[in-house]
Amino acid sequence: MTVAALLVGVSVGALFAFLRVPIPAPPELPGVVAIVGIYLLDALGL
């Protein structure tokens, strides 16, 4: 499952780079911290 997620992420990243559109991700620290928090909560099973 992790390999599939990596492949999809790389594919989408390449598509965004090819189309020269901005990546739809929060560029600021609070957004990044929120994403990390969601990942950690999921990893802990909460």
VOKOLLO-872659 format. One record per residue (C-alpha): residue in one letter; x, z, y. Coordinates in steps of 0.1 Angstrom, whole numbers, padded with zeros to 4 digits, always signed. Last residue first. Layout:
aXZY
...
//
This chain:
l-0068+0170+0073
g-0049+0155+0044
l-0015+0164+0057
a-0004+0128+0059
d-0037+0120+0078
l-0031+0148+0103
l+0005+0136+0107
y-0006+0100+0113
i-0033+0110+0138
g-0008+0131+0157
v+0018+0103+0158
i-0009+0080+0173
a-0018+0107+0198
v+0018+0112+0208
v+0022+0075+0214
g-0008+0074+0236
p+0003+0105+0256
l+0038+0089+0260
e+0028+0057+0277
p+0028+0022+0264
p-0005+0025+0245
a-0006-0004+0220
p-0023-0037+0222
i+0009-0058+0222
p+0010-0080+0252
v+0004-0117+0246
r+0032-0143+0242
l+0013-0163+0215
f+0044-0163+0193
a+0051-0127+0200
f+0015-0117+0192
l+0017-0137+0160
a+0050-0121+0151
g+0037-0086+0156
v+0006-0095+0135
s+0028-0107+0107
v+0052-0077+0109
g+0022-0053+0109
v+0006-0071+0080
l+0038-0070+0060
l+0044-0033+0067
a+0008-0024+0057
a+0012-0044+0025
v+0045-0026+0017
t+0029+0008+0024
m+0000+0000+0000
//
